[in-house]
């Protein structure tokens, strides 16, 4: 009678186009090989519950388990890859059964000696491991305000420069210099609003033209 495969979970943790791998400690089986965080699923335990428990035990941080990305079977193991988000970055001193960790791009996995199960899982996940970001629109008013604020600060410094230097002594009278210095922040602020709005408009136009496309993070 064929035995039921042992259910194992692996955490697929992505950050800025890179995935978290752990190196197995010398006292563990397959010592020195790299793998995704994870472990065996206990009786009555869900995949998400198992992966959050394993991450807490192995890395020492909390996490949130999301969707199931893929499943494979190899040598009596049924390995499930689950998407996971960490509550905080891993700390090397918190590692228990591993000696180090690394953030690795999907096209760099082969540089890290990995367990056979991990290699099969990576192959089954395929393009799921290619991190993508969709081109979206930005808020025109938010960008315009930011540019306006920055240019207003520049206007303040220019106003002090007008009052504090003799370079502008050719201006008709001191009162005019003072008025110019006072209004420079407003003038530059309006100019900044215009520049920011134009930048946001141009960006949104480009996003509209290539709408629906996604940019791959490599």
C-alpha positions as CSV (number, residue, x, y, z in Angstrom):
1,X,0.0,0.0,0.0
2,X,1.4,3.3,-1.1
3,X,2.0,5.7,1.8
4,X,0.5,9.2,1.8
5,X,3.1,11.9,1.1
6,X,4.2,14.1,4.1
7,X,2.7,17.5,3.8
8,X,5.2,20.3,3.9
9,X,4.9,24.1,3.5
10,X,7.4,26.6,2.1
11,X,7.1,30.3,2.6
12,X,7.5,32.4,-0.6
13,X,8.6,35.8,0.9
14,X,9.2,38.5,-1.7
15,X,10.7,42.0,-1.0
16,X,11.6,44.4,-3.9
17,X,11.9,41.6,-6.4
18,X,14.0,39.3,-4.2
19,X,13.0,36.2,-2.3
20,X,14.1,35.0,1.2
21,X,16.3,31.9,1.4
22,X,17.8,30.3,4.5
23,X,20.9,28.2,4.8
24,X,20.6,25.0,6.8
25,X,22.7,24.7,9.9
26,X,25.4,22.0,10.3
27,X,23.3,19.9,12.8
28,X,20.4,19.6,10.3
29,X,19.9,17.2,7.5
30,X,21.0,18.6,4.1
31,X,23.4,20.9,6.1
32,X,24.7,23.8,4.1
33,X,21.9,23.8,1.5
34,X,19.5,26.7,0.9
35,X,15.8,26.5,1.2
36,X,12.6,28.6,1.7
37,X,11.5,28.9,5.3
38,X,9.0,26.2,6.2
39,X,8.4,22.7,7.6
40,X,6.0,19.9,8.2
41,X,2.3,20.5,8.6
42,X,1.0,19.1,11.9
43,X,-2.3,17.0,12.1
44,X,-5.3,19.3,12.0
45,X,-3.2,22.3,11.0
46,X,-3.9,24.5,8.0
47,X,-1.2,25.4,5.5
48,X,-1.4,29.1,6.5
49,X,-1.3,28.2,10.2
50,X,1.7,25.8,9.7
51,X,3.7,28.4,7.8
52,X,3.2,31.2,10.3
53,X,4.2,28.8,13.1
54,X,7.3,27.6,11.3
55,X,8.4,31.2,10.5
56,X,8.0,32.2,14.1
57,X,10.1,29.2,15.1
58,X,12.8,29.5,12.4
59,X,13.2,33.3,12.0
60,X,11.7,34.6,15.2
61,X,9.2,37.1,13.6
62,X,5.5,37.2,13.1
63,X,4.0,36.9,9.6
64,X,0.8,36.8,7.6
65,X,0.2,33.9,5.2
66,X,-1.7,34.6,2.0
67,X,-2.5,32.6,-1.1
68,X,-1.3,29.1,-2.1
69,X,1.1,29.7,-5.1
70,X,1.8,26.1,-6.1
71,X,2.3,22.5,-5.1
72,X,4.7,19.7,-6.1
73,X,5.5,16.2,-4.9
74,X,9.0,14.8,-4.6
75,X,10.4,11.7,-2.7
76,X,7.4,11.2,-0.4
77,X,6.9,14.9,0.2
78,X,4.0,17.1,-0.9
79,X,5.4,20.6,-0.8
80,X,3.1,23.7,-0.9
81,X,4.5,27.1,-1.7
82,X,2.5,29.8,0.3
83,X,2.9,33.5,-0.3
84,X,3.9,35.2,3.0
85,X,4.5,38.7,4.3
86,X,6.8,39.2,7.3
87,X,5.8,41.6,10.1
88,X,9.5,42.8,10.3
89,X,12.8,42.0,8.6
90,X,14.6,38.8,9.7
91,X,17.5,39.0,12.1
92,X,20.4,36.7,11.8
93,X,20.7,36.2,15.6
94,X,17.2,34.9,15.7
95,X,17.9,31.9,13.4
96,X,17.6,28.5,15.0
97,X,18.1,25.8,12.4
98,X,19.8,28.0,9.9
99,X,23.1,29.9,9.9
100,X,22.3,32.8,7.5
101,X,19.7,34.2,5.2
102,X,19.8,35.9,1.8
103,X,17.5,37.9,-0.4
104,X,17.8,36.4,-3.9
105,X,16.4,37.3,-7.3
106,X,14.5,34.5,-9.1
107,X,17.1,34.3,-11.8
108,X,19.8,33.8,-9.3
109,X,18.5,30.7,-7.5
110,X,20.9,28.4,-9.2
111,X,23.8,30.2,-7.6
112,X,22.6,28.8,-4.2
113,X,22.9,25.0,-3.7
114,X,19.4,24.0,-2.8
115,X,17.5,20.9,-1.7
116,X,15.9,18.8,-4.4
117,X,12.4,19.6,-3.0
118,X,13.1,23.3,-3.3
119,X,14.4,23.0,-6.9
120,X,11.2,21.0,-7.9
121,X,9.0,23.6,-6.2
122,X,10.8,26.5,-8.0
123,X,10.3,24.7,-11.3
124,X,6.6,24.1,-10.6
125,X,6.0,27.8,-9.6
126,X,7.6,29.0,-12.8
127,X,6.5,32.6,-13.6
128,X,4.8,33.1,-10.2
129,X,8.3,33.9,-8.9
130,X,8.7,36.7,-11.3
131,X,7.8,39.8,-9.4
132,X,5.8,42.4,-11.4
133,X,4.3,45.8,-10.7
134,X,1.5,47.3,-12.7
135,X,1.9,50.8,-14.1
136,X,-0.7,52.9,-12.3
137,X,-1.7,56.6,-12.3
138,X,-0.6,59.1,-9.8
139,X,-2.6,61.9,-8.1
140,X,-1.9,65.1,-10.0
141,X,-2.9,67.4,-7.1
142,X,-0.6,65.6,-4.6
143,X,2.4,65.8,-6.9
144,X,1.7,69.5,-7.7
145,X,1.4,70.4,-4.0
146,X,4.7,68.6,-3.3
147,X,6.5,70.5,-6.1
148,X,4.8,73.8,-4.9
149,X,6.0,73.3,-1.3
150,X,9.6,72.6,-2.4
151,X,9.7,75.6,-4.7
152,X,8.2,77.8,-2.0
153,X,11.1,76.9,0.3
154,X,13.5,77.8,-2.5
155,X,11.6,81.1,-2.8
156,X,12.1,81.8,0.9
157,X,15.9,81.4,0.6
158,X,16.0,83.6,-2.5
159,X,14.0,86.2,-0.6
160,X,16.6,86.3,2.2
161,X,19.3,86.5,-0.5
162,X,17.6,89.6,-2.1
163,X,17.4,91.4,1.3
164,X,20.9,90.4,2.5
165,X,23.0,91.2,-0.5
166,X,23.9,94.3,-2.4
167,X,23.6,92.6,-5.7
168,X,20.0,93.9,-6.0
169,X,20.9,97.5,-5.0
170,X,20.0,98.6,-8.6
171,X,16.3,98.1,-7.7
172,X,14.3,101.4,-7.4
173,X,13.9,101.5,-3.6
174,X,14.3,99.4,-0.5
175,X,10.6,98.9,-0.2
176,X,10.5,97.2,-3.6
177,X,13.2,94.9,-2.6
178,X,11.3,94.0,0.6
179,X,8.1,93.4,-1.4
180,X,9.9,91.2,-3.9
181,X,11.5,89.2,-1.1
182,X,8.1,88.7,0.6
183,X,6.4,87.5,-2.6
184,X,9.2,85.3,-3.9
185,X,8.0,82.3,-2.0
186,X,4.5,82.7,-3.4
187,X,5.8,83.2,-6.9
188,X,8.0,80.1,-6.8
189,X,5.3,78.1,-5.0
190,X,2.9,78.8,-7.9
191,X,5.6,77.9,-10.4
192,X,6.2,74.7,-8.5
193,X,2.5,73.8,-8.6
194,X,2.5,74.3,-12.3
195,X,5.7,72.2,-12.8
196,X,4.4,69.4,-10.6
197,X,1.0,69.3,-12.4
198,X,2.8,69.1,-15.8
199,X,5.0,66.3,-14.6
200,X,2.0,64.3,-13.2
201,X,0.0,65.0,-16.4
202,X,2.9,63.7,-18.5
203,X,3.4,60.6,-16.3
204,X,-0.4,59.8,-16.4
205,X,-0.4,60.2,-20.2
206,X,2.4,57.7,-20.5
207,X,0.6,55.3,-18.1
208,X,-2.6,55.6,-20.1
209,X,-0.8,54.8,-23.4
210,X,0.8,51.6,-21.9
211,X,-2.2,50.9,-19.6
212,X,-2.6,47.2,-18.7
213,X,1.0,46.4,-19.2
214,X,3.2,45.4,-16.2
215,X,6.9,46.1,-15.5
216,X,9.0,43.2,-14.3
217,X,11.3,43.8,-11.4
218,X,14.6,42.2,-12.0
